[in-house]
Each structure stands twice: as C-alpha cells, then as structure tokens.
Amino acid sequence: MSMLRTWALLVLLVVAAATDAAVPEIPRFRVLGPADGLPATTVPALARDHDGFLWAATWDGLGALRRRRLPRLAA
C-alpha cells in the first residue's frame, strides 16, 4: 500500500509540474490628470462605450480615453 501511495504522489507531482498554471497578472494602476488630457483632476463618473472608449466626466468637461490618450471635449 505504501508503494502505491508513493507512486500516486509521484504521478500527481509530475502532472502538477507539467501543467502550466496561469498566474493572474497584478493590475497596474496609473493616475491620469490634466497632463494626460483629462479636463480636471476630479472624475465623478466613468463609462465605457461599445467602441472601447472610456469616458471620464469631470466638472470641467468630458474626456474620452482610448489607448492612454484623453482628447478633451469642450464642456
């Protein structure tokens, strides 16, 4: 019985080592502000549209984020 348990453990270890377990990526946050094109530093609302734009509503206007650039839209 001990030999069977040893083989089962060995097989389990080999299978576990062979599987490429995906480690989740740590989220990276970046603070955006007026230097990035955001109209203001306070953002009370965010929304994403079907085209992939992230819209940031600020008290000074509306910004649309696409690929790390925020074009400013007049308020």
ABEGO torsion letter per residue (X at the ends): XAAAAAAAAAAAAAAAAABBBBBBBBBBBBBBBAAAGBABABBABBBBBAAGBBBBBBAAEBBBBBGGBBBBBBX
